Amino acid sequence: MRDTDQALQGMYRCPVCGHRDSAVIDARGTTHRISCSYCDTQLDVTVRNPGTVLLSAQLAENPMQS
């Protein structure tokens, strides 16, 4: 069992370009906003299962304007 104060590192696949990469996210939150390291698409990432290192990524609902 993981300590909930830890950061989790997991793998995700970008739904736009298909690039696989890792992300470090806060274990306490539910959804985290990151940018794909390859195509820079903003993604909302969630932990699939607390016992794994697999993350689920989908397009961000309200992308931040830069």
Stockholm file with secondary structure:
# STOCKHOLM 1.0

chainA/1-66         MRDTDQALQGMYRCPVCGHRDSAVIDARGTTHRISCSYCDTQLDVTVRNPGTVLLSAQLAENPMQS
#=GR chainA/1-66 SS CCCTTSEEEEEEECTTTCCEEEEEEETTCSCEEEECTTTCCEEEEEESCTTSSBEEEEECSSCCCC
#=GC SS_cons        CCCTTSEEEEEEECTTTCCEEEEEEETTCSCEEEECTTTCCEEEEEESCTTSSBEEEEECSSCCCC
//
